[in-house]
């Protein structure tokens, strides 16, 4: 008999438009395994340069299929530009209405505002549709681009740890 798993909240995951033309968030599922593996494979060094995303940097096609088949415990979106998968953004149901987040973007697409637009769209949806009040993010030391992205979105640092800083965004009325 398989071990008992605590059920995690399940959400409808509609496509989410962003403020940028042709940039859309679409649920990332096991059907995306080949495209997601190709994206990870192109970005192994980029994902692991600061010590985070180690599992993704060592991904195999089998790992990707299993990973995408697991319940994400919230929302798992692929960031798509012109229909092509260029990154990922998650909303993790830590203690609803408080959520965690994680995101990353194909190195070839960094610096064009795609991650900022994707995160803004997801967090706006979380506030409106899920009643989210708070979003938390952890940023590894040295990841200045991620710190800048969070600042653009209104996050503020709230705690310092040995390897990372925790940021908070109060959603309030959006």
N, C-alpha and C positions, 0 to 999 in steps of 0.2 A: 504494500500500500504506500503511495507517495506521501511525503511529509505534508502536514497541514500548513497551508499558507494563509496568512491573514489577508482578507480581501482588501484591495485598495480601491479608492473611488474611481469610477469609470465615467468618462465624459464623452459627450458628442464632440467631435472635432471637425467643425466646418472649415472650409477654406477661408483664409483671412487675407483680404487685400491689404496692401501697405500704401503709404503715401507716394511711393516710387512706381512709375509705370512699369508693368511687366514683372514686378516683384511680388510674389504671393507665398503665403504659408499654406502648406498642405500637410495633413497628417503623414508622418513617417511610419510606414508599416513594413511587415515582412515582404510585401510585394515590391518594395524598393531596395531589397537586399543587394542586388547586383550594382545598381547605381550608387548606393551608399558605400559599398565596398570599394568601388572605383574612386570615389571621392576621398575616402580614408587613405587608400593606397597612394594617391597623389600628395597627400598632406601629412605623411607619417612624421617627418622631421618638424614641420610647422606645429603639429599638435603636441609634441613631446618636448619642445625646446625649453620649456620652463618647468618640466617635471609633472605637468598634469596631462590628462587624457592618455595615460600609459596603456590602458587596455585597448583603446582605439588605435594607438600607434603600432600595436602588435597584432591587430585584427587579421583574422583569416576569413575566407568566405563563410565557413561554418559558424564561426563566432558571430558574425554579422547577422546571419539568419536566426540564430538562437536569440541574440540580443533584441532584434526587432520583433521577435515573436513574444517576448516577455511583456507583461503589463508594465507600462512606464510609471504607474503611480501618479498620473496626472496627464499632461498633454505633451506629446512629442511631435514636433513639427519639422518638416524639411523646408528649408528656405530655397525657393525656386525662382530663378531669373529666366524668363522666356521659356518656362517649362523645364529647365535644366537645374538639377540639384546642385546648390553651391554652398550649403551649410545646414546647420541645425540649431534649433532653439527649443528648450524644454521649460515647462512649468510644472514643478514638483509639488504635489499636495502634501506638504510637511505637516501642517496643522491648520487646515482651512478655517477661516478665510486668509490665513498666512501661508505663503507659498515660497518655495525656493526657485531658482532659475539657473540655467546653464546654457551656453551658446558657443558656437564656433563657426568660422567661415573659411571657405577655401582661400588659401593664401593669395591666389590670383585675383581675388575679389575684395581683399582688405583695402580700406581707405576710400571706398566709394559711397559710404553711407548705408550699405545694404544691411549690416547687422543692426545699426541704430533703428532703421525703419522697421525691420522684422521684430525686434524686441518691443518697440513702441506699439505695434499692431497687436502683439500677443498680450501685453500688459493692459492695454485698453480693453481688449476682449475679456480678460480675466476680471477686470473691475465691473464691467457691464453685465456679463453673462454669468459669472461665477460668484459675484459678490466679494471678490478678493479685496482685502484691505491693505495688505502688506506683501512686498516681494523682497526677498533676501538673495544676495549673491556673494560668493566668495571669489576673490581674485588673488591669484598667486603673485607673490612679490616679483616685480620686474615686468609685469604685463601692463605696461603703461597705456597701450591702446584700449584695453578693456576698462581700465580706470577712467579714461577719457569718455568712452562710450557710456558708462554708467553715469558720469557727471552730466553729460548731455541729456540724459533721460530724467535727471533730478534725484538720483541716488546720492546718499551721503554715507561716509564711512562711520561705522558704529562700534567696531571691535577690531583689535589687532591681535593676531596670533603669530606663532613662530614663522610659518611659511606663507600666510595669506592675510588679507584684510577682508572683513565682512562689511558689506554695504547693505543699506536699507532704502526702500522706496515706499513711502506711505501713499496709497492710491487715492484716498479721500474721494472727492467728487471729480470725475474725469469726464 
